[in-house]
Amino acid sequence: MSAPMFNPIVPLNVNVSLRPGFMVYINGTPNGGRFSVNFKGPRPDDHALHFNPRFDSGNIVVRNTKRNGMWEAEERASNGFPFMMGQPFELIILCQQHQYKIAVNGRHFIEYGHRINMQNVRFLSIEGAVQISMVRFDHEVQPQPQPMGVPSLINNPAVPCTAVVPFKNIRGRRVTVSGIPQNRNPHRIMFDFVSDSGDIFLHFNPRIPERAMVRNTEKNKCWGQEERALSVPFPFQYGVPFQLMFRVDQAAFHVELNGMEICTYAHRIRPLNLIRTLRINGAVNLTKVQFE
């Protein structure tokens, strides 16, 4: 993980070296008709990925590739338009073997298949009518290799954290997350068990100001009915360490906090072997993520 850049001047050009699992986090605020985020190379004017939100053309997000001075076929189909003029956004681009996966404000947005080998990319550029507050580069977190039978462990991961499930099937496994809630915006913590397609099997969302523990599922970009009932008083507090365990069986996620079961969430999507990552975001400092 590299040190973040805060409040860089736009246009911005930064040297990058892409590989599977490489991620870039961009926080900013649109302030005009359009802006673009680009992976460029190997020639200075080649665009391996051109990601271009346009407020001045009917609220669309254009994706394209440019090589040898020529733009190729645009892609415009998407799941709506997730940007708002003057409103902050978080854009995450994850490089995978065959595509880029792009999320906006914590939700999967689109994929874009590689047309230029990502290993030929040399620069990240950000251009146009946007004010950038932070750019950070990271690598998809892989659990540390352990001897057979020993739990897979990630110590002190950065937030946002995307941890790859180290098993072919999460059924019958336990995932333990330790951390400390922080009193900062947004005043909530999100734990999402996610498939490669972007479906969220479990969205577990403590909200300290509301004293609510929201659980839900997102399938095909549609949220289901929230669950909020708890068998215990709301247990999270700012600055107080927690240990949260998700135990997954055939029927449900069983959630324990500091050794006490606080809720059960019945599976709404199957099969469970489609769950590939645990994403953690929000107002929390993490000390441990452990798969066993």
C-alpha positions in Angstrom: 0.0 0.0 0.0 1.4 3.4 -0.9 0.9 6.6 1.0 -2.2 8.5 -0.1 -2.1 11.8 -2.0 -4.3 14.5 -0.5 -5.8 17.4 -2.5 -3.7 16.9 -5.7 -4.0 19.4 -8.5 -6.1 18.4 -11.6 -5.0 17.5 -14.2 -3.1 14.8 -12.4 -0.6 12.3 -13.9 0.9 9.6 -11.6 3.2 6.7 -12.5 1.6 3.3 -11.9 2.4 -0.3 -12.5 -0.7 -2.5 -12.8 -1.1 -6.2 -11.9 -4.0 -8.4 -10.9 -5.3 -7.2 -7.5 -4.1 -3.6 -7.9 -6.6 -1.1 -6.7 -6.9 2.7 -6.9 -9.2 4.6 -4.6 -10.2 8.1 -5.7 -12.2 10.6 -3.6 -13.4 13.7 -5.2 -16.3 16.1 -6.1 -17.5 16.9 -9.6 -17.7 20.6 -10.3 -18.5 20.9 -14.0 -19.7 19.2 -17.2 -17.4 16.2 -17.3 -14.2 14.6 -16.0 -12.2 11.5 -16.7 -10.1 8.9 -15.0 -7.6 7.2 -17.3 -5.0 4.4 -17.3 -2.5 5.4 -20.1 0.2 3.6 -22.0 2.3 2.4 -23.5 2.4 5.5 -25.7 1.6 8.8 -23.9 -1.7 9.2 -25.7 -2.8 5.6 -25.5 -5.8 5.1 -23.1 -6.1 1.5 -21.8 -9.1 2.7 -19.8 -11.0 6.0 -20.2 -13.7 6.3 -17.6 -15.6 9.5 -18.3 -18.7 10.7 -16.3 -20.6 13.3 -18.3 -23.1 15.7 -16.7 -23.3 17.7 -20.0 -24.5 14.7 -22.1 -27.5 13.4 -20.3 -25.7 11.9 -17.2 -23.8 9.1 -18.8 -20.5 7.3 -18.0 -18.5 6.6 -21.2 -15.8 3.9 -21.2 -13.4 3.5 -24.0 -9.9 2.7 -25.2 -7.6 4.8 -27.4 -4.6 3.5 -29.3 -2.6 4.7 -32.2 -4.5 8.0 -32.0 -7.9 6.3 -32.6 -10.8 5.9 -30.2 -12.5 2.5 -30.3 -16.1 1.5 -29.7 -17.6 3.3 -26.6 -19.4 1.5 -23.8 -22.2 3.4 -22.2 -24.6 0.8 -20.7 -24.5 1.0 -16.9 -26.5 0.7 -13.6 -27.7 4.3 -13.6 -25.6 7.4 -13.0 -24.0 7.3 -9.5 -22.5 10.9 -9.5 -24.1 14.1 -8.4 -22.8 17.6 -9.1 -21.1 19.1 -6.1 -21.5 15.8 -4.0 -18.4 13.8 -2.9 -17.8 10.4 -4.4 -15.5 7.4 -3.9 -14.4 5.6 -7.0 -12.6 2.3 -6.7 -11.0 0.6 -9.7 -9.8 -3.0 -9.2 -7.5 -4.6 -11.8 -8.3 -8.2 -12.5 -6.8 -10.7 -15.0 -9.3 -10.0 -17.8 -11.0 -6.8 -16.8 -11.3 -3.7 -14.6 -14.0 -3.8 -11.9 -15.3 -0.4 -10.9 -17.3 0.6 -7.8 -18.8 4.0 -6.9 -19.7 4.9 -3.4 -19.2 1.3 -2.1 -21.4 -0.3 -4.8 -20.4 -2.3 -7.9 -20.9 -0.2 -11.0 -19.5 -1.8 -14.1 -16.7 -4.0 -15.5 -14.5 -3.1 -18.5 -12.6 -5.8 -20.3 -9.0 -5.2 -21.1 -8.3 -4.1 -24.7 -4.7 -3.1 -23.9 -2.6 -5.3 -21.6 -2.7 -3.7 -18.2 1.1 -4.5 -17.8 1.6 -1.9 -20.6 -0.1 0.9 -18.5 2.3 3.5 -17.3 0.2 6.4 -15.9 -3.0 7.2 -14.0 -4.4 10.5 -15.2 -7.3 12.5 -13.9 -8.6 15.3 -16.0 -11.6 17.7 -16.3 -14.1 19.3 -14.0 -13.4 17.6 -10.7 -11.8 18.4 -7.4 -9.8 15.5 -6.0 -9.4 15.1 -2.2 -7.5 11.8 -2.1 -5.9 9.2 -4.3 -4.6 6.0 -2.8 -3.1 2.8 -4.4 -3.5 -0.6 -2.8 -3.4 -4.3 -3.6 -6.2 -6.7 -3.0 -5.4 -8.2 0.4 -4.6 -11.9 0.3 -4.5 -13.8 3.6 -1.0 -14.7 4.6 0.0 -18.3 3.6 -0.3 -20.7 6.5 0.5 -24.4 7.0 -2.3 -26.8 6.3 -5.0 -26.5 9.0 -3.8 -23.2 10.3 -6.1 -20.2 10.0 -5.5 -17.5 7.3 -4.7 -14.2 9.0 -4.5 -10.6 7.9 -3.0 -8.2 10.5 -3.7 -4.5 10.6 -5.3 -4.2 7.1 -6.0 -0.7 5.8 -9.6 0.5 5.4 -11.3 0.1 2.9 -10.3 -3.6 3.0 -11.0 -6.2 0.4 -10.0 -9.6 1.7 -10.1 -12.6 -0.6 -11.8 -15.7 0.8 -9.1 -18.4 0.9 -11.5 -21.3 0.6 -13.4 -22.7 -2.4 -16.5 -22.6 -0.2 -17.1 -20.4 2.9 -19.8 -22.8 4.2 -18.7 -24.4 7.4 -16.1 -21.7 8.0 -15.7 -18.8 10.5 -14.5 -15.3 9.8 -13.3 -13.2 12.7 -12.8 -9.4 12.4 -11.2 -7.3 15.2 -11.2 -3.5 15.3 -12.1 -0.3 16.9 -15.1 1.9 15.8 -14.1 5.5 15.0 -16.1 8.7 15.6 -15.9 10.0 12.0 -18.0 10.3 8.9 -19.7 8.1 7.7 -20.8 7.0 11.1 -21.3 3.4 10.1 -19.2 0.3 9.4 -20.0 -2.0 6.4 -19.1 -5.7 6.3 -20.0 -7.2 2.9 -19.7 -10.8 1.8 -19.5 -10.4 -2.0 -19.4 -12.6 -5.1 -17.4 -11.9 -8.3 -20.6 -10.6 -9.9 -21.0 -8.0 -7.2 -24.0 -9.6 -5.4 -23.8 -9.0 -1.6 -24.8 -12.2 0.2 -24.7 -10.4 3.6 -24.4 -6.6 4.2 -23.8 -6.2 7.9 -24.0 -2.5 8.8 -23.6 -1.2 12.4 -24.8 2.4 12.7 -23.7 3.8 16.0 -25.7 7.2 15.9 -28.9 5.3 15.1 -28.0 2.4 17.4 -29.1 0.2 14.5 -27.6 -3.1 13.2 -28.8 -3.3 9.5 -28.6 -6.5 7.6 -29.5 -7.0 4.0 -28.8 -8.6 0.7 -28.2 -7.0 -2.7 -28.9 -9.3 -5.7 -28.7 -8.1 -9.3 -28.2 -4.5 -8.0 -31.5 -4.6 -6.0 -31.6 -4.5 -2.2 -33.9 -6.8 -0.3 -35.9 -6.1 2.9 -33.7 -4.9 5.8 -33.4 -6.7 9.1 -32.7 -4.7 12.2 -34.0 -6.8 15.2 -31.4 -7.7 17.8 -31.6 -10.1 20.8 -29.3 -7.8 22.8 -28.9 -4.0 23.3 -26.9 -2.3 20.6 -23.3 -3.3 21.5 -20.9 -1.1 19.4 -19.3 2.0 20.9 -16.8 4.5 19.6 -13.3 3.7 20.7 -14.2 0.4 22.3 -12.4 -2.6 20.7 -14.7 -5.4 19.3 -14.3 -9.0 18.0 -16.9 -9.9 15.5 -17.3 -13.5 14.3 -19.3 -14.6 11.3 -20.0 -18.4 11.3 -21.4 -19.7 8.1 -23.5 -22.9 7.9 -25.9 -24.3 5.3 -28.8 -22.2 6.6 -27.5 -18.9 7.7 -24.8 -16.5 8.8 -24.5 -16.6 12.7 -23.0 -13.4 14.0 -21.2 -13.2 17.4 -19.8 -10.1 19.0 -17.3 -10.5 21.8 -18.3 -14.2 22.2 -22.1 -13.5 22.3 -24.4 -14.4 19.4 -26.3 -11.2 18.5 -28.2 -12.2 15.3 -28.7 -14.9 12.7 -29.2 -14.0 9.0 -30.7 -16.6 6.7 -29.2 -17.0 3.3 -31.1 -15.3 0.5 -28.6 -16.2 -2.3 -27.0 -19.6 -3.1 -24.7 -21.3 -3.8 -22.4 -20.1 -1.0 -19.3 -21.0 -3.0 -19.9 -17.9 -5.1 -18.8 -15.7 -2.1 -15.2 -14.6 -3.0 -14.4 -11.5 -0.9 -15.1 -9.8 2.4 -15.2 -6.0 2.0 -14.9 -3.8 5.1 -15.4 -0.1 4.9 -16.4 2.9 7.0 -15.5 4.4 10.4 -13.3 1.6 11.8 -9.7 0.8 12.4 -9.0 -2.9 11.8 -6.5 -5.0 13.8 -7.3 -8.4 12.4 -9.2 -10.3 9.7 -9.0 -14.1 10.2 -10.5 -16.9 8.1 -10.6 -20.4 9.6 
